[in-house]
Amino acid sequence: MTIPIVLGVLLLAGAALYALRGVRSARRARRLTAGDPRAVTGATGAGATEAAEKSRRAAEVVALGFVPEAELDTVHPAPVPAERTAVLAALADGDWEVGAAYLKAAGRDWEERWLRVRVLAGAAAGDDGWLRAWREAKPSHPAVALVTADTAVVAAWNARGGEAARDISEERLRTFHGLLERARTAALEAQRVADPADPVPYMVEQSVGIGLGYPHEDYEKLWGEITARGPKVLTAHTHALQYWCEKWHGSHELALSFARESAAAGEPGELLTLLPLLAYFEQDTQDPELTAEVFYKAPEIRGAVDAALADLAAADPEDPRAVRMRHMLAYLLFWQDRDAAAVEQFRHVDGHIGAPPWSYAASPRSRYVYARDWAVRVTAPA
């Protein structure tokens, strides 16, 4: 597969690696030079003594049952289900019927349907032989149109790459926009032939709207189509939040307003309280004047974390969406000096870190391990 399946919108990774401090006065200054191991360990030299001490501390955390840094999966946010692995293997062998059955089995669980479409699209973006065979066998089937549209979206974003717009050549941006125009046409066709109740063909267009820069009025119209069909699909909300962020087509104020509205509309266990956490995190990544150990301790953010914890406690323990909440909670609880609560979340997600906030760092493993290991050491029995 040519892109990670991360249960959410295609995100541009942040270029800066944040320093991870906030437990006591001993925690380091917030922003570090990306890729500098001395910054992560807090050392001022690079001698053998420092390396030995770092290894000793890492071994202590691993001895408590946590995954070694080198073994952390930076692609997936959670273990890949065996069913998905089997489906991808079948697609690699050209068996489109397995993919069709996999998508059909999602039924009207729109979150799961979206995920399965993205799994299939990610596979087809690498090798679409099976998708072409499916189209030949079922040329007018709505599922074929849907997967075809999302494959076009994935291919466009793959062509763009993850760099900031200022770092991408005009030629590559023109190619990206041209591919997105084609993806938009495919999305409109998928919407035309879809089950009228299905929001997923409209969710596919969300990444098109971000990439092409839909005017606010047009994006709100698209959002209305989605919420008329699936008002509480978490991924749809996280996609929309990206549109309203300052780095794309909105502002911190618009993003936070949208996030709060989403959270207020959710019932306990629906996990829409994730949205304000993401909005605060996006603001932090874009505003160099903020200091994380102060910003994340603000009463309103602490309250948002408390609301998210209560929402998570009310959710089905097997809800696959919960892992997204746990990753963000682990990070924010760490910054809030709530280390025992952070460790609880780290234990749930440990081993797979292909999700925000870790995925925004130049070195996701360094960001994750620093936060995890600090919280574990602080709370471990003497």
C-alpha positions, 0 to 999 in steps of 0.5 A: 500500500502506498499510503498509511491507513490512519483512520483519518484525513490525509495530513501534512506532517509538521516539520518541527519536532516538539520538545516534550517536557512539562512534568517538573522543572527538569523537563526540557525547553519545548522546541528541539532541533529535529533529529538531534538525539542530544535534544531528546535525551537532554544531554549537552555532550555526546559521550559514552556515559550519556549513551550508556545512561540513555540505554539504561533508562530505555531498558528500564521502560522496556522491562516494564512491558513497553515496546523498544523504540526501534520496534515501534510501528510508525505507519499504523495507529493500532495492530492491523486486523488479520481480516484486512491483511488477508484482503490485501493479500487477495487483492495483490493476487488480483481477486477483486471479489474478496475486496467487494465482499470486504466493503459490502460487509461494512453495511451501514456502519459509515465509519467502517465503510469509509475505512474499508474504502480507504483500505481498498483505495490505498491498495489500488493506488499501488496496483489497480489491476484488480480494480480494473477487473472489478470495473469490467465485471461490474461497470455500473456498481456503486461500490466500484465507483466509490473505490475508483473515486477514492483511489483517484484521491489517494493517487493525487495526494501521493503525487503531491507528497507531504511537504509544505506547499512552499517546498513543492515545485509549481509543476508538481502542484499543477500535477496535484491539482489536475489529479484532484480535478479528475478525482472530483469528477470521479467523486461526483459520479460516485455520489450520483450512483450511490445509495442516497443514505451513504455519506461516504462518497461525499467524504471522499470529496472532502480531501479534494476540497482541501487540496483544491481550496474550496471556498467556504460556501462550497465546503459548507454545502459539501458538509451539509450533504455529509451530515444529512446522511451521517451526522456523527461520523468521526472521520468526517468531522476530523476531515472537516476540522482540517479544512477549517484549520489555519494551515489550510483554509480557515483559522484557529478560531474557525477550527476551534468553533467547529470542533466545539460544535462537533463535540457538543453534538455528540452523545457519551461514547461517540468520541466526538470530544476528540475534535477540540483536542485536535483543534488545540493541537493544530493551533500549537503546531502552527503558533510558534509563540505558544509554549506547550507546558503552559498552553496545554495546562490552560483550564479550558484545555484541561476541561476538554481533556476531562470531557474526552476521558469521560467520553472514552470511558463511555465508549465500547471498549472494542470501538476501533475509533478509540485508539485515535482518542488514546493517542491524543490523550496520552500526549496531552495528559503528559503535558498536563503533568497527569502522568499516571493517566498518560501511562494508562493511555500509553499502555493501550496504544504502545507499539503502533504510533502511526497517528497524530500527534506522533505522526506530525514529528520529524522523528515520530519515535523520538517524540513518542518515546520521550513522552512515554518513557518520562511518564512511565519513569515518573509513575513507576514504583521506586 
